[in-house]
């Protein structure tokens, strides 16, 4: 634990000194908030909780991209090799990735909340406990997916290609940019198997319906389950050295990290709960008569 | 004898695909000894060291460092070793003192950061980012990190590779300081000067095998390598005539110099002076070079270290 904490502090310092990190993790999500509000929320203040939920989801989802790139860079530059001859284990290295990412994501979420509430005059704060658990579970879950990507790719080029594909799917098919009810039915059916959909849905419910941790159980359990599986697989597949290539079977192992979402997706397909919530939330912001977010 | 050694390597074998990197490497390193693995690139030096550091698994053979198996001893093993790796780096935006603090925090026993900064001449650079350091400063930091845990055994893989001669000499001074502390050091190098200056014993490695082992003096004495006499003459001479001088085994021309390789130096010099008098020629300069480890490597392999 001592090693994990020392590494976490060190990696936070390094991230803060990295301009690319500051741009992608702080400036870009906040820019998204301004753009979303500018486009969708200018004449309709009641859309603010909905838009903020989407922006927070984008911020949290970004974890997987940043972490995978950072770990692969460290491996390619021979930085991880130096740690290998110390008593630091793969688990400490991976846990420090998750923790540093989590602690650095929280201020951005706080700034987004602050801007939404006091600059864009968002009415109500949703259920803060619900937001907090979704942000926490989501950040750790998506960061773990990043660790998996880093574990199964051998070069930065490979990492970037996989990240682009995953990011595109998460961004456009989960409701993070285009509301889920606006997507074609077959895309909605597919989105039920994506981790990003549960993150967006959970945050929207916490913001729009004041859903607390108890009523976000399915989303939380799937995120935490995904994080646990992804962490264990990453620790098994962890490579300190760029020379050590990922075995083919590693890619199969990696797929098992999405098992919680396949199960949840199958349940949601049968049950229709998530799509119904998404539709209600979307309708509520499309009806100008309502001025306050609905209570659940 | 094996049981008293700090490092024991027995019949180490390692293959990468079709390439046999190590073909039965064996040697021991005693406590407080500076032991050098000398050989050209690709000889198997780094593979040997990385197996000893626990970073690679041998195909077969036995390795012990302080009585511990690097593959299975985990944290206990990592606490007693320190290393400067051949290809490694730190994050660009990590400060010098932060690197020493961080790496020191991983160990139960550690040297203080101020002490290390002072000892390795990095005090002025304590707040500099890693990316702002010169090659020599990065190497000094790597050496400081290698001893941050007060290790019993230090592995230095090509510690001066790619550095200019002046910086290389600075690094030699640092390693000589460690030698005075009676640390057991295993270093790999392809610089003859480094092996001769720093090592108590040297194993010459080529094509994955130890082809000679001993102190630099023993290796020179044991070898049939000849002494080189470099002479410059007032007028050109016939190579054939110089080759026939007593004790000379070979004569070569290198720009204006004649290189005479002799097994009986005093007799060769007397014969040379007589010959020049007979030819009404004069000696402009004369230099005698004892056989170096480079000569020994050449004698053993037929190649130069940098070939």
Interface residues (C-beta under 8 A of the other chain):
Chain A: X2 X3 X6 X7 X10 X13 X14 X17 X18 X74 X77 X78 X79 X81 X82 X84 X85 X86 X87 X88 X240 X241
Chain B: X53 X54 X55 X74 X75 X78 X79 X81 X83 X85 X87 X88 X89 X90 X91 X93 X94 X98 X102 X103 X105 X106 X107 X145
